[in-house]
Amino acid sequence: MSENLFNSNAVKLDTLPDQVFLRIKKMILSGELKGGDRIPEVRIAQEFGVSRTPIREALRKLDEYGLISIKPRRYAEVLQMSHDEVVELTIVRLHLERLAVKLFSERATDDDIAALGNLLADCHTTFDKGDIGGFYEKDSQFHIEIAKRTGNSFLVIAMESLDAKVQLSRLVKPLNTEEVRSALAEHDELFAILKSKDIQAAQKHIEKHINSNL
């Protein structure tokens, strides 16, 4: 999938909905659009130089993903989460993440560790560019990659199904740049622990990392 989200002339027609999907998703993850905000369909259509058809297809995908809600024949808006919902989500996520780092520590090969290291490098590159929305995308990929590398498909399904809610939870308490930098440093620490295959240390660290977002 192309990463060129702004030059509509460089985008093939059959990829436009995907490009719009990514554009709106980044607008949400970066905080440009907040919970309860309407999706600016007309502005996005003008930005891409396209009709409303690919915009609406992208909105359907975002609705299925769980980031927005479509009001029939009216408009689409970013979903909102309450603080209580974030707490409930965190309880479930903690159990999944603790299991993920345990299984990763038990099963990971050198190739698995190298792949996770490459994703961590991508996190740094994206943050250094000042792309906070892109960083949150990479952040989610980093956590889900740990689950994928355990070989447990049910764990992956569970974590992927919660991904949109995890992203929405970031809108309840947006992090400033230094807090995002601190979260990235915690990724570095977690990666070092996972390389050492210290299960107890990994579980303790992931618990601290997840709870720091409350």
C-alpha positions, 0 to 999 in steps of 0.5 A: 500500500502506498504511503503517499497520502496527499498527492492524488495524482500518484494514487491509483483509483483502486487504492483511493479508499485505502489512501483515504482510510489512512489519511483519516486514521492519521488525522484521528491518531494525531489529535487533529480530529478528536472524539465527537468531531465530524469527519470533514468529508468535503475537505478530504474529497477536495484534498484528494481531488475525488468524488465522495464515493471513495470517501464514503467507502473509506468511512465504512472501513473506519466504521468497521474498524471501530474508530468512527460512527456513521450517522445514516444520511447525515455525517460520520464522527469520531467515536468517544471513550469515557475514562471508565471505559479506558480503565476497563479496556486497560484491565483486559489489555494488561492480561493480553499483553502480559501473556504476549510477552511471556509467550514471546520470551519462551518461544521467540527465535533470533528472527523474531527478535530481529523483526521486532527490532526493525519495528522498533527502529520504525517507531523511532524514525516516525517519531523523529519526523514529528509524525505523532499519528504515524508513531501511534500506528507503529506503536500498535504494530509493535505490540501486535507483532509481539503477539504474532511472534508467539505463534498463538493466533487467538492471542493475535485476534484478541489484540487486533480486535481491541486495536481501534479502542486502544487508539481511541483511548489515546484521545481521552488523555492525549500525550505531549511530545515528552510523554510520547518520547518517554513511551518510546524509551519504554519500548526500548527497555521492553525490547532489551528485556525481551531479548534477555528472555526474562519473563518476570521482568518483561511482565513487570515492565509491560504492566508499568508501560500499559498503566502509564497511559491511564 
